[in-house]
Amino acid sequence: MKRFLLLAIPALLITQGAMAQEPRKLTLQECVKIALENNLKVVRGVYNVESYEINLRQNRMAFLPSLNFGAGYGKNYGRALNPVSNLYVNRNSNTINIQGSSSVTLFNGLRITNTFRSSQRDYASSNLDLTKAKNDVILNVVTNYTTVILNRELYENARFQLESSNQQLERIKKQVNAGALPLSNQYTQEAQVATNEVNLINNENALNLSVLQLKQSMQVPASTAIEPVIPELQLDDTVLPLTPDDIYQLALVNMPEVKSAVLKVESADLALKATQGGLFPRLTLNGSAQSNYSSISDGPLYSQSLGTPGTQQIGYVQSTGDPVVTNILVPAKIADNYNQRDQLKDNLFKNLSLQLSIPVFNGLQTRTNVQRALVSKRLADITVQETQNTLRQSIETSYNDALAAAKTYAASLKSVKAQEEAYRMNKQRFELGALSFVEYHVSENDLFRTRSDLSRAKYNFIFKKKILDFYQGKQIDF
């Protein structure tokens, strides 16, 4: 039992390790999803959209009045100005100042409106740029995924060719041993097997490289074990129903880079108008309120207009020494304590004003900004033309590639059928001794070569047609 456990535990660990390293099977949609989640350009595009959204929200708030509050507290020592009575006193005191202000722009050459509308275009354009970044990732993944499918089929074709040549070598060895064939035929077949082994290794390397490129387009480490699911792709026809001009007209409507470029032209035009608004007068409505408090004014509060009759000595007669008096009003006490709340209420000051600002000369800053905005508008116009030209050229190239791939596929299909029939007949002639061994090998190699060419033409056409469908706004799917 102990010996059994010692043998079973390593075997169990090896089995668990093999299960842990089992590659994850991924479809095209799953590969695209992983790539979109990991691609840094897409992540940067998301943050770019967020930045333009913040800018849009800020420009929307520019229509609302501004509102500001402030407060201050001070402690004075010695001679200081009483903010309540506006008289200087020579004593320590505490002061409080509270103020608030608001301002709203009534007219400034429509700068706020045009800036807001421009930011709307910028935000919409950033979303389209994000879609363009995602499309680039999708196309890259689809390209590499298709390459994996092609290289997998070429690898299987090479493996089948190697197996066939090995079986042929075994038959030749038996015939050589029986004296039915010369030894040179065996050497020739062994050389053919070696050539097929090299071909298999080359195809395996190409397959591994295409899988690595697929992982890189998905932004996953090379050590990640994945296995792309190979779909059954059937090529029903090689007809291209639309012309390049038809596809181009659809692409102008569907491709995000074109719509983004157009929106950037509109944004630049609105930004130009907003900058030109700086040449017009600016009219604002302003309002403010403030109040203050001083500890110097603390204490009882007396009225200056109300009081009771009384007399007060103001001097005396020099000759007799009799006092000189006058009638006065003794102020009446209003409050026992004139505190912070009462002072802030009584000292409240309000202001409402209209302000008109007319630009006359500011070092040509406004006109220089207008010129810069005009140049930006012209550059945006050029970008639209460049984007449309690039799109049209890409569609024309893809269409010609698809058309050439369709013709190549049709020719390769005929070639495979002819080579299969020729190989079948040559095999029968070789078994009957009517065909030399070298001629038989040439026929066999031609068959495998035409099959490989057919696979390349098939997947090349499928991929090119998918690209044309993508320009028409259709989703790429296998």
C-alpha positions as CSV (number, residue, x, y, z in Angstrom):
1,M,0.0,0.0,0.0
2,K,2.8,2.4,0.8
3,R,4.5,1.7,-2.4
4,F,1.2,2.2,-4.3
5,L,0.8,5.7,-2.6
6,L,4.3,6.7,-3.5
7,L,3.6,5.9,-7.2
8,A,0.1,7.3,-7.2
9,I,0.8,10.7,-5.7
10,P,3.3,11.8,-8.5
11,A,1.0,10.5,-11.1
12,L,-1.9,12.5,-9.6
13,L,0.3,15.7,-9.5
14,I,1.3,15.2,-13.1
15,T,-2.4,14.8,-14.1
16,Q,-3.4,17.9,-12.2
17,G,-0.5,19.9,-13.8
18,A,-1.6,18.7,-17.3
19,M,-5.2,19.8,-16.5
20,A,-4.0,23.2,-15.3
21,Q,-2.1,23.7,-18.5
22,E,-5.0,22.7,-20.7
23,P,-5.5,25.5,-23.3
24,R,-8.6,27.6,-23.1
25,K,-10.8,27.3,-26.2
26,L,-11.8,30.7,-27.5
27,T,-14.1,31.7,-30.3
28,L,-13.6,34.8,-32.5
29,Q,-16.1,36.8,-30.4
30,E,-14.4,35.8,-27.2
31,C,-11.0,36.9,-28.6
32,V,-12.4,40.2,-29.6
33,K,-13.9,40.8,-26.2
34,I,-10.6,40.1,-24.4
35,A,-8.8,42.3,-26.8
36,L,-11.2,45.2,-26.3
37,E,-10.9,44.9,-22.5
38,N,-7.1,44.8,-22.6
39,N,-6.2,47.2,-25.4
40,L,-4.7,50.4,-24.0
41,K,-5.7,52.5,-27.0
42,V,-9.3,51.6,-26.2
43,V,-8.8,52.5,-22.6
44,R,-7.2,55.8,-23.5
45,G,-10.2,56.5,-25.8
46,V,-12.6,55.9,-22.9
47,Y,-10.8,58.4,-20.7
48,N,-10.7,60.8,-23.7
49,V,-14.5,60.6,-23.9
50,E,-14.8,61.2,-20.2
51,S,-12.6,64.3,-20.5
52,Y,-14.8,65.7,-23.3
53,E,-17.9,64.9,-21.2
54,I,-16.5,66.9,-18.3
55,N,-15.7,69.8,-20.7
56,L,-19.3,69.6,-22.1
57,R,-20.8,69.7,-18.6
58,Q,-18.7,72.7,-17.7
59,N,-19.7,74.7,-20.8
60,R,-23.4,73.9,-20.1
61,M,-23.0,75.4,-16.6
62,A,-21.6,78.6,-18.2
63,F,-25.2,79.7,-19.0
64,L,-26.0,79.9,-15.2
65,P,-25.1,82.9,-13.1
66,S,-22.0,82.8,-11.0
67,L,-22.5,82.9,-7.2
68,N,-19.8,83.4,-4.6
69,F,-19.8,83.8,-0.9
70,G,-17.0,84.9,1.5
71,A,-16.4,85.6,5.1
72,G,-13.6,87.1,7.1
73,Y,-12.6,87.4,10.7
74,G,-10.0,89.8,12.2
75,K,-8.5,90.7,15.5
76,N,-7.2,94.2,15.8
77,Y,-4.8,95.5,18.4
78,G,-4.4,99.3,19.2
79,R,-5.7,102.0,16.9
80,A,-8.1,100.6,14.3
81,L,-11.0,101.6,12.2
82,N,-14.4,100.7,13.4
83,P,-16.1,99.3,10.2
84,V,-19.5,100.0,11.8
85,S,-19.1,103.7,12.7
86,N,-16.2,104.4,10.3
87,L,-14.3,106.1,13.2
88,Y,-10.8,105.3,14.5
89,V,-10.6,104.0,18.0
90,N,-7.7,103.0,20.1
91,R,-8.6,99.7,21.6
92,N,-8.4,96.0,20.8
93,S,-11.4,94.7,18.8
94,N,-12.7,91.7,16.8
95,T,-14.3,92.2,13.4
96,I,-16.4,90.0,11.1
97,N,-17.1,90.6,7.4
98,I,-19.5,88.7,5.2
99,Q,-20.1,89.2,1.5
100,G,-21.8,87.6,-1.4
101,S,-21.8,88.3,-5.1
102,S,-23.4,87.1,-8.3
103,S,-22.9,87.8,-12.0
104,V,-24.6,86.7,-15.2
105,T,-23.6,87.4,-18.7
106,L,-26.4,89.0,-20.8
107,F,-24.4,89.2,-24.1
108,N,-20.9,88.5,-25.1
109,G,-21.1,87.9,-28.9
110,L,-22.7,84.4,-28.4
111,R,-19.3,83.0,-27.1
112,I,-21.0,80.9,-24.4
113,T,-23.5,79.5,-26.9
114,N,-21.0,78.6,-29.6
115,T,-18.5,77.2,-27.1
116,F,-21.2,74.9,-25.7
117,R,-22.3,73.8,-29.2
118,S,-18.6,73.2,-30.1
119,S,-18.1,71.0,-27.0
120,Q,-21.2,69.0,-28.0
121,R,-19.5,68.2,-31.3
122,D,-16.2,67.4,-29.6
123,Y,-18.0,65.0,-27.2
124,A,-19.8,63.2,-30.0
125,S,-16.6,63.1,-32.0
126,S,-14.7,61.5,-29.1
127,N,-17.3,58.7,-28.9
128,L,-16.8,58.1,-32.6
129,D,-13.0,58.0,-32.2
130,L,-13.5,55.4,-29.5
131,T,-15.6,53.3,-31.9
132,K,-12.8,53.7,-34.5
133,A,-10.2,52.5,-32.0
134,K,-12.4,49.5,-31.2
135,N,-12.9,48.8,-34.9
136,D,-9.1,48.8,-35.4
137,V,-8.7,46.3,-32.6
138,I,-11.5,44.1,-34.1
139,L,-9.9,44.1,-37.5
140,N,-6.5,43.2,-36.1
141,V,-7.9,40.3,-34.1
142,V,-10.0,39.1,-37.1
143,T,-6.9,39.2,-39.3
144,N,-4.8,37.2,-36.9
145,Y,-7.6,34.8,-36.2
146,T,-8.1,34.2,-39.9
147,T,-4.3,33.6,-40.3
148,V,-4.5,31.0,-37.5
149,I,-7.4,29.2,-39.3
150,L,-5.4,29.2,-42.6
151,N,-2.2,28.0,-41.0
152,R,-4.0,25.3,-39.1
153,E,-5.4,23.9,-42.3
154,L,-2.0,24.1,-44.0
155,Y,-0.5,22.3,-41.1
156,E,-3.1,19.5,-41.3
157,N,-2.5,19.3,-45.0
158,A,1.3,19.0,-44.4
159,R,0.7,16.4,-41.7
160,F,-1.5,14.3,-44.0
161,Q,1.1,14.6,-46.8
162,L,3.8,13.3,-44.3
163,E,1.6,10.4,-43.2
164,S,0.9,9.5,-46.9
165,S,4.6,9.6,-47.8
166,N,5.4,7.4,-44.7
167,Q,2.9,4.8,-45.8
168,Q,4.3,4.9,-49.3
169,L,7.8,4.4,-47.9
170,E,6.7,1.3,-46.0
171,R,5.2,-0.2,-49.2
172,I,8.3,0.6,-51.2
173,K,10.5,-1.0,-48.5
174,K,8.5,-4.2,-48.8
175,Q,8.8,-4.1,-52.6
176,V,12.5,-3.5,-52.4
177,N,13.0,-6.4,-50.0
178,A,11.0,-8.5,-52.4
179,G,13.1,-7.4,-55.3
180,A,10.2,-5.8,-57.1
181,L,11.8,-2.3,-57.0
182,P,15.3,-1.0,-57.0
183,L,16.9,0.4,-53.8
184,S,17.1,3.8,-55.4
185,N,13.3,4.1,-55.1
186,Q,13.5,3.7,-51.4
187,Y,16.2,6.4,-51.1
188,T,14.1,8.7,-53.2
189,Q,11.1,8.1,-51.0
190,E,13.1,8.6,-47.8
191,A,14.3,12.0,-49.2
192,Q,10.6,12.8,-49.9
193,V,9.6,11.9,-46.3
194,A,12.4,14.1,-45.0
195,T,11.2,17.0,-47.2
196,N,7.7,16.5,-46.0
197,E,8.9,16.5,-42.4
198,V,10.6,19.9,-43.0
199,N,7.5,21.2,-44.6
200,L,5.4,20.0,-41.6
201,I,7.8,21.8,-39.2
202,N,7.7,25.0,-41.2
203,N,3.9,24.9,-41.2
204,E,3.9,24.2,-37.4
205,N,6.2,27.2,-36.9
206,A,3.9,29.4,-39.0
207,L,0.9,28.2,-37.0
208,N,2.6,28.9,-33.6
209,L,3.7,32.3,-34.8
210,S,0.1,33.2,-35.9
211,V,-1.2,32.1,-32.5
212,L,1.4,34.3,-30.9
213,Q,0.4,37.2,-33.0
214,L,-3.2,36.6,-32.0
215,K,-2.3,36.6,-28.4
216,Q,-0.4,39.9,-28.9
217,S,-3.4,41.5,-30.5
218,M,-5.4,40.4,-27.5
219,Q,-2.8,41.9,-25.2
220,V,-2.3,38.6,-23.3
221,P,1.1,37.1,-22.3
222,A,2.6,34.5,-24.7
223,S,2.5,32.0,-21.9
224,T,-1.3,32.1,-21.8
225,A,-2.6,28.7,-23.1
226,I,-5.4,29.3,-25.7
227,E,-6.8,27.3,-28.5
228,P,-8.8,29.3,-31.2
229,V,-11.9,27.4,-32.1
230,I,-11.8,26.6,-35.8
231,P,-15.2,27.3,-37.4
232,E,-16.5,25.4,-40.4
233,L,-16.2,28.0,-43.1
234,Q,-18.1,27.3,-46.3
235,L,-17.6,29.3,-49.4
236,D,-20.9,29.3,-51.2
237,D,-20.1,31.7,-54.0
238,T,-17.5,34.3,-55.0
239,V,-19.9,36.9,-56.2
240,L,-19.4,40.6,-55.1
241,P,-22.9,42.1,-55.4
242,L,-21.8,45.8,-54.9
243,T,-19.4,48.0,-56.7
244,P,-16.6,49.9,-55.0
245,D,-18.6,53.1,-55.3
246,D,-21.7,51.5,-53.7
247,I,-19.6,50.3,-50.8
248,Y,-17.9,53.7,-50.5
249,Q,-21.3,55.5,-50.2
250,L,-22.4,53.1,-47.5
251,A,-19.0,53.5,-45.7
252,L,-19.4,57.3,-45.6
253,V,-22.5,56.7,-43.5
254,N,-21.3,53.9,-41.4
255,M,-17.6,54.5,-40.7
256,P,-17.0,56.4,-37.5
257,E,-13.8,58.1,-38.6
258,V,-15.7,59.9,-41.4
259,K,-18.5,61.0,-39.1
260,S,-15.9,62.1,-36.5
261,A,-14.0,64.2,-39.0
262,V,-17.2,65.9,-40.1
263,L,-18.1,66.7,-36.5
264,K,-14.6,68.1,-35.9
265,V,-15.2,70.5,-38.8
266,E,-18.5,71.6,-37.2
267,S,-16.7,72.0,-33.9
268,A,-13.9,74.1,-35.4
269,D,-16.5,76.3,-37.2
270,L,-18.3,76.9,-33.9
271,A,-15.0,77.5,-32.1
272,L,-14.2,80.1,-34.7
273,K,-17.5,81.9,-34.1
274,A,-17.0,81.7,-30.4
275,T,-13.6,83.3,-30.8
276,Q,-15.0,86.0,-33.0
277,G,-17.4,86.8,-30.2
278,G,-14.5,88.4,-28.4
279,L,-14.6,91.3,-30.8
280,F,-18.1,92.3,-29.6
281,P,-19.0,94.2,-26.4
282,R,-19.8,92.3,-23.3
283,L,-22.8,93.1,-21.1
284,T,-23.1,91.6,-17.6
285,L,-25.5,92.0,-14.7
286,N,-23.9,92.0,-11.3
287,G,-25.2,91.9,-7.8
288,S,-23.6,91.9,-4.4
289,A,-24.4,92.1,-0.7
290,Q,-22.1,92.5,2.3
291,S,-22.3,93.3,6.0
292,N,-19.9,93.6,8.9
293,Y,-19.5,93.5,12.7
294,S,-17.1,95.1,15.2
295,S,-16.8,94.2,18.9
296,I,-16.2,98.0,19.5
297,S,-19.9,98.6,18.9
298,D,-20.9,95.9,21.4
299,G,-22.9,97.2,24.4
300,P,-26.1,99.2,24.8
301,L,-27.6,100.9,21.7
302,Y,-29.0,104.4,22.0
303,S,-31.2,106.3,19.6
304,Q,-29.9,109.5,18.0
305,S,-33.3,111.0,17.2
306,L,-35.5,110.0,20.2
307,G,-34.9,111.1,23.8
308,T,-36.2,112.9,26.9
309,P,-35.8,116.6,27.6
310,G,-32.9,117.6,30.0
311,T,-30.3,120.2,30.8
312,Q,-26.6,120.1,30.6
313,Q,-24.0,122.6,32.0
314,I,-21.8,124.0,29.3
315,G,-19.9,126.6,31.3
316,Y,-20.2,129.4,34.0
317,V,-20.4,133.1,34.3
318,Q,-16.9,134.5,35.0
319,S,-18.0,137.5,37.1
320,T,-20.6,135.7,39.2
321,G,-19.6,132.1,38.9
322,D,-23.2,131.1,38.0
323,P,-23.5,127.9,35.9
324,V,-24.5,128.1,32.3
325,V,-26.9,125.4,31.1
326,T,-28.6,124.4,27.8
327,N,-31.6,122.2,27.0
328,I,-30.7,118.8,25.4
329,L,-32.3,115.5,24.5
330,V,-31.0,112.6,26.4
331,P,-30.8,109.6,23.9
332,A,-33.2,106.8,24.7
333,K,-31.8,103.3,25.1
334,I,-33.0,101.0,22.3
335,A,-31.2,97.7,23.3
336,D,-29.2,96.5,26.2
337,N,-26.7,94.7,23.9
338,Y,-25.9,95.5,20.3
339,N,-24.6,92.0,19.4
340,Q,-23.3,90.3,16.2
341,R,-26.7,89.4,14.8
342,D,-28.1,93.0,15.1
343,Q,-24.9,94.6,13.7
344,L,-24.9,92.2,10.6
345,K,-28.5,93.0,10.0
346,D,-28.2,96.8,10.3
347,N,-25.0,97.0,8.4
348,L,-26.2,95.1,5.3
349,F,-25.3,96.7,2.0
350,K,-26.7,95.7,-1.4
351,N,-25.7,96.5,-4.9
352,L,-27.1,95.8,-8.4
353,S,-25.3,97.0,-11.5
354,L,-25.0,96.6,-15.3
355,Q,-21.5,96.5,-16.7
356,L,-20.7,97.1,-20.4
357,S,-17.2,96.2,-21.6
358,I,-16.2,97.3,-25.1
359,P,-12.9,95.8,-26.5
360,V,-10.8,98.5,-28.1
361,F,-7.2,97.3,-28.1
362,N,-5.7,94.3,-26.3
363,G,-2.5,93.7,-28.1
364,L,-4.3,92.0,-31.0
365,Q,-4.9,88.9,-28.8
366,T,-8.5,88.5,-29.9
367,R,-7.7,88.9,-33.6
368,T,-4.8,86.5,-33.3
369,N,-7.0,83.9,-31.6
370,V,-9.5,84.3,-34.5
371,Q,-6.8,83.7,-37.0
372,R,-5.7,80.6,-35.2
373,A,-9.3,79.3,-35.0
374,L,-9.6,80.0,-38.8
375,V,-6.5,77.9,-39.5
376,S,-7.8,75.1,-37.3
377,K,-11.1,75.2,-39.3
378,R,-9.2,74.8,-42.6
379,L,-7.1,72.0,-41.2
380,A,-10.3,70.2,-40.1
381,D,-11.6,70.5,-43.7
382,I,-8.4,68.9,-45.0
383,T,-8.7,66.1,-42.4
384,V,-12.2,65.3,-43.8
385,Q,-10.9,65.1,-47.3
386,E,-7.9,62.9,-46.2
387,T,-10.2,60.6,-44.3
388,Q,-12.6,60.2,-47.2
389,N,-9.7,59.7,-49.7
390,T,-8.1,57.1,-47.4
391,L,-11.4,55.3,-47.0
392,R,-12.1,55.2,-50.7
393,Q,-8.6,53.9,-51.5
394,S,-8.9,51.2,-48.8
395,I,-12.2,50.1,-50.2
396,E,-10.9,50.1,-53.8
397,T,-7.9,48.1,-52.7
398,S,-10.0,45.6,-50.6
399,Y,-12.4,45.2,-53.5
400,N,-9.6,44.5,-56.0
401,D,-8.0,42.0,-53.5
402,A,-11.3,40.3,-53.0
403,L,-11.9,40.1,-56.8
404,A,-8.4,38.7,-57.4
405,A,-8.9,36.2,-54.5
406,A,-12.2,35.1,-56.1
407,K,-10.5,34.5,-59.4
408,T,-7.6,32.7,-57.7
409,Y,-10.0,30.5,-55.8
410,A,-11.9,29.6,-58.9
411,A,-8.7,28.7,-60.7
412,S,-7.3,26.8,-57.7
413,L,-10.6,24.8,-57.4
414,K,-10.3,23.7,-61.1
415,S,-6.6,22.9,-60.6
416,V,-7.3,20.7,-57.5
417,K,-10.0,18.8,-59.4
418,A,-7.6,18.3,-62.3
419,Q,-4.7,17.3,-60.1
420,E,-6.9,14.9,-58.1
421,E,-7.9,13.1,-61.3
422,A,-4.3,13.2,-62.6
423,Y,-3.0,11.8,-59.3
424,R,-5.6,9.0,-59.3
425,M,-4.7,7.9,-62.8
426,N,-0.9,8.2,-62.2
427,K,-1.2,6.2,-59.0
428,Q,-2.9,3.4,-61.0
429,R,-0.3,3.5,-63.7
430,F,2.5,3.5,-61.1
431,E,1.0,0.4,-59.4
432,L,0.9,-1.3,-62.8
433,G,4.5,-0.3,-63.5
434,A,3.5,2.0,-66.4
435,L,4.8,5.2,-64.6
436,S,8.2,5.9,-63.2
437,F,8.6,6.6,-59.5
438,V,9.8,10.1,-60.1
439,E,6.8,11.0,-62.2
440,Y,4.5,9.6,-59.5
441,H,6.1,11.8,-56.9
442,V,5.8,14.8,-59.0
443,S,2.1,14.2,-59.5
444,E,1.7,13.7,-55.7
445,N,3.5,16.9,-54.8
446,D,1.5,18.8,-57.4
447,L,-1.7,17.6,-55.7
448,F,-0.7,18.7,-52.2
449,R,0.6,22.1,-53.6
450,T,-2.6,22.9,-55.4
451,R,-4.6,21.9,-52.2
452,S,-2.5,24.4,-50.2
453,D,-3.0,27.0,-52.8
454,L,-6.8,26.4,-52.7
455,S,-6.8,26.8,-48.9
456,R,-4.9,30.1,-49.1
457,A,-7.3,31.4,-51.9
458,K,-10.3,30.3,-49.9
459,Y,-9.5,32.0,-46.7
460,N,-8.0,35.1,-48.4
461,F,-11.3,35.6,-50.3
462,I,-13.4,35.0,-47.1
463,F,-11.3,37.6,-45.2
464,K,-11.4,40.2,-48.0
465,K,-15.2,39.8,-48.3
466,K,-15.6,40.2,-44.6
467,I,-13.6,43.4,-44.8
468,L,-16.0,44.7,-47.5
469,D,-18.9,43.7,-45.3
470,F,-17.4,45.6,-42.5
471,Y,-17.2,48.8,-44.6
472,Q,-20.9,48.4,-45.3
473,G,-21.6,48.4,-41.5
474,K,-22.1,44.7,-41.1
475,Q,-20.6,42.8,-38.1
476,I,-17.7,40.6,-38.8
477,D,-18.5,37.1,-37.6
478,F,-17.5,33.5,-38.4
